[in-house]
């Protein structure tokens, strides 16, 4: 039942994001797509808190790291996004690395969990609409994207009393999503995107939402701030080989993008 609710929410999200294209298309605005290739690279930092459950064998841990504790518990981290576009089509790569340690609760009491995670997302882009909106004729566009997210995870749970439990898993989640971009002034833009996938191929189910605000510093440079939520429900194996990672990673994003 919970997975059906998650699926319905994800599909609804894509419908909402994609609706911008159908509404704008009816207006018959002139497209502003440029000629030739457009490349963009965007380094950023995702200050992700963590909520959920991790099980390694017989050791099950539950805990939460709020945003206020992220800087104290984030041991290392960094992310970068790259895209290349020509006409309506393009490709993108989004890579994230983070090491987080935090206090959790296990059956025997207090414990500490540590996780080293790598996320590599690769996919294709297709622009369903690009034009202008509003009295000032500011740019608006909608993209569909499809591809996959590769997750590599090393996790451990160290009880206050007892033996450390450790496990490593890697899996691939196919994903599909949509994004909508709109300039509200000549300097300020809003970008929203969402995706879902997994569907038992990798994780049982995964979905994410990202809302970003951008400020144009120059014709080729933007600074960005926003928020990302990523939910992963993954389990594999049985008995002493069982591994469960059912968590939500969420928090603010700070970064910059460079176009060339």
C-alpha positions in Angstrom: 0.0 0.0 0.0 2.8 2.4 0.9 4.6 1.7 -2.4 1.4 2.4 -4.3 1.0 5.7 -2.5 4.7 6.6 -3.3 4.1 5.7 -7.0 0.9 7.8 -7.2 2.7 10.7 -5.7 5.6 10.4 -8.1 3.4 10.2 -11.2 1.4 13.1 -9.9 4.6 15.1 -9.5 5.6 14.5 -13.1 2.2 15.5 -14.3 2.4 18.8 -12.4 5.9 19.5 -13.8 4.9 18.6 -17.3 1.8 20.6 -17.3 3.9 23.8 -17.8 4.7 22.5 -21.2 1.1 22.0 -22.4 -0.1 25.3 -21.0 2.8 27.2 -22.5 2.5 25.4 -25.9 -1.1 26.6 -26.2 0.1 30.1 -26.0 2.1 29.6 -29.2 5.1 31.5 -28.0 8.3 31.7 -30.1 11.0 29.2 -29.1 14.3 30.7 -27.9 16.5 27.6 -28.4 20.0 28.5 -29.6 22.1 26.9 -32.2 25.0 24.6 -31.7 26.1 22.8 -28.5 25.5 24.2 -25.0 27.6 22.8 -22.2 27.1 23.4 -18.4 29.1 22.3 -15.4 27.8 22.9 -11.9 29.8 22.0 -8.7 27.6 22.0 -5.6 27.4 21.0 -2.0 24.4 19.0 -0.7 24.0 19.3 3.1 21.9 16.2 3.4 20.3 15.1 6.6 19.3 11.4 7.0 16.1 9.8 8.4 15.4 6.1 8.3 16.4 2.5 9.0 19.5 0.5 8.2 19.9 -3.2 8.8 23.0 -5.3 8.4 22.5 -8.9 9.2 20.8 -9.2 12.6 21.7 -5.6 13.6 19.0 -3.1 12.9 19.5 0.6 13.5 17.1 3.6 13.3 18.0 7.3 13.6 17.8 10.8 12.3 20.3 13.5 11.5 18.6 16.9 11.1 20.0 19.8 9.1 21.4 21.5 12.3 23.6 18.4 12.9 24.7 17.9 9.3 27.9 19.9 9.5 28.9 18.1 12.7 28.2 14.6 11.2 29.3 15.2 7.6 32.9 13.8 7.3 33.3 14.5 3.6 31.2 15.4 0.6 30.9 17.0 -2.8 28.8 17.0 -5.9 28.9 18.1 -9.6 26.4 18.2 -12.4 27.3 18.3 -16.2 25.1 18.5 -19.2 25.6 18.8 -23.0 22.7 20.0 -25.2 22.0 20.5 -28.9 18.6 21.5 -30.1 16.0 19.5 -28.1 18.2 16.7 -27.0 21.0 16.3 -24.5 22.8 14.2 -21.9 23.6 14.7 -18.3 25.7 13.3 -15.5 25.1 14.1 -11.8 27.7 12.7 -9.3 27.5 12.9 -5.5 29.9 11.6 -2.8 29.4 11.8 1.0 30.6 10.3 4.2 28.3 10.6 7.2 28.4 9.3 10.8 25.7 9.7 13.3 24.2 8.4 16.6 21.4 5.8 16.1 19.3 3.5 18.2 19.6 -0.4 18.1 17.8 -3.1 20.1 20.6 -3.0 22.7 20.6 0.7 23.1 22.8 3.5 21.7 25.1 3.0 18.6 26.9 4.9 15.9 26.4 4.4 12.2 28.7 5.4 9.4 28.0 5.4 5.7 30.1 6.2 2.7 27.8 6.7 -0.3 28.5 7.4 -4.0 25.6 8.3 -6.4 26.1 8.5 -10.1 23.2 9.5 -12.2 23.4 9.4 -16.1 20.7 10.0 -18.6 19.2 11.6 -21.6 17.3 14.9 -21.9 14.5 15.9 -24.2 13.1 19.4 -24.3 9.3 19.2 -24.7 8.8 22.9 -24.7 10.9 26.1 -24.8 9.5 29.6 -25.2 8.5 32.8 -23.4 6.0 33.7 -20.8 4.6 36.8 -19.1 4.3 40.4 -20.3 8.1 40.7 -20.3 8.6 37.6 -22.5 10.9 35.8 -20.0 12.2 32.2 -20.9 10.3 29.1 -19.8 11.1 25.5 -20.6 10.2 21.9 -19.7 12.4 18.8 -20.1 11.8 15.1 -19.7 14.8 13.0 -18.6 15.4 9.3 -18.4 18.3 7.2 -17.4 19.6 5.6 -14.2 21.1 6.1 -10.8 24.0 3.9 -9.6 24.4 3.7 -5.9 27.5 2.4 -4.1 27.2 2.2 -0.3 29.5 1.1 2.5 27.7 1.1 5.9 28.5 0.1 9.5 26.7 0.0 12.8 28.8 0.1 16.0 26.8 -0.6 19.2 28.0 0.9 22.4 28.4 -2.6 23.6 29.0 -5.4 21.1 30.5 -6.2 17.7 30.4 -3.8 14.7 28.2 -4.9 11.8 29.5 -3.9 8.4 28.1 -4.3 4.9 28.6 -3.1 1.3 26.0 -3.0 -1.5 25.9 -1.5 -5.1 22.8 -1.3 -7.3 21.4 0.4 -10.3 18.0 2.1 -10.4 16.3 3.1 -13.7 14.6 6.5 -13.4 12.4 8.8 -15.3 11.6 12.4 -14.5 10.7 15.9 -15.6 12.0 19.4 -14.9 10.5 22.8 -15.4 12.5 26.1 -15.6 11.2 29.6 -15.6 12.8 33.1 -15.4 10.9 35.5 -13.1 13.2 38.4 -13.8 16.3 38.9 -16.0 18.4 37.8 -13.1 16.3 35.3 -11.1 15.1 31.9 -12.2 13.3 28.9 -10.5 14.0 25.3 -11.5 12.0 22.3 -10.2 12.6 18.6 -11.0 11.4 15.2 -9.8 12.0 11.6 -10.7 11.1 8.1 -9.6 12.4 4.6 -10.4 13.9 1.5 -9.0 10.7 -0.6 -9.3 12.4 -3.7 -8.0 15.1 -3.7 -10.5 17.6 -2.1 -8.1 15.8 -0.7 -5.1 12.2 -1.5 -4.4 11.3 2.1 -5.0 13.1 5.5 -5.1 12.0 9.0 -5.8 13.4 12.5 -5.5 12.4 16.2 -5.7 14.6 19.2 -6.2 13.6 22.9 -6.0 16.3 25.5 -6.9 16.5 29.2 -7.2 19.2 30.7 -9.4 20.7 34.2 -9.6 22.4 35.2 -12.9 25.8 36.8 -12.1 26.9 37.0 -15.8 25.7 35.6 -19.1 27.7 32.4 -18.4 27.5 32.1 -14.6 24.7 31.5 -12.1 24.7 30.9 -8.4 22.2 28.4 -7.0 20.4 27.7 -3.7 17.7 25.2 -3.0 16.6 21.9 -1.5 16.7 18.3 -2.5 14.8 15.2 -1.1 15.9 11.7 -2.1 14.0 8.6 -0.8 15.6 5.1 -1.2 13.9 1.8 -0.2 16.4 -1.0 -0.8 16.8 -4.4 0.7 18.7 -7.5 -0.4 19.6 -10.9 1.0 18.4 -12.9 4.1 19.6 -13.9 7.5 23.2 -12.9 8.2 23.5 -11.6 4.7 20.5 -9.3 4.9 21.1 -5.6 4.0 18.3 -3.0 4.3 18.7 0.7 3.5 15.3 2.5 3.8 16.2 6.1 4.2 15.4 9.7 3.1 18.2 12.1 2.4 17.2 15.7 2.4 18.7 19.1 2.9 19.8 22.4 1.2 22.0 22.8 -1.8 24.5 25.5 -2.5 26.4 25.8 -5.8 27.2 27.6 -9.0 26.8 26.8 -12.8 29.1 27.7 -15.7 27.9 27.7 -19.3 30.2 27.5 -22.3 
